[in-house]
Amino acid sequence: MWEQVEQGVEDGNAVMAWRTNNEAGFDFLTLGENRRMPAEMDGAKLVSFLPIIDNTAK
């Protein structure tokens, strides 16, 4: 399924999450220019948010 998302995402972004047998009970992948980036901390997979870029500033 993820391969189809990769082929069709173009300039967008995508997140896929699923239940799995790990300590957190889930895992996820991200794709594209996304403010949400996977980050590991003490063995737990978390979501790190990148700052918003203001393209309207002069």
N, C-alpha and C positions, 0 to 999 in steps of 0.2 A: 504494500500500500504506500509506503513512504517513497518508493521510487516514482510512483505516479505523481505524488505531490511535488517532488523535486523537478519533474519534467514540466509541470504546469504552473509553477508558482510565479515565473517570470520576474517582474519587479516587486511583487508583493512579499509577504512573509507568512510563515506558518509555524504552528506548534502542534506536536502530537504527543499526547500523554496516555499512558496505559498502566494498568495494575500489574504488579510483578511481585515476586517473592523476595523482597529485600527488606531492610530495616524500616524504610520509609513507606513501603507498600506500593510505590509507583516509580516510574521513570519517564523521561520525556526527551524529545529532540526539538531543536528549533532550526529554522532555515530562513535566509534572506536578511535584509537590513531590519533588524529587530531590536527594540530596546531591551528585550529580555534575553539574557545570556545564562546558560547553565554554569553553575559554580559549585565546586565541592568544598565542604567544610567539615572536618572531622568525620569523613566518610558519608556524610549526608549530601545529597544533591539538592541544591537550592536554586532560586532564581535571582539573579543580579540584574537590577535595572540600570541601564545607562542613562546619562542625563539627556534631556530633551534639547535638541539643537534648534535654535531660533533662526530660521533663514530669512526673517523679515528685518533683522537688525541692520543698521547702516554703518 
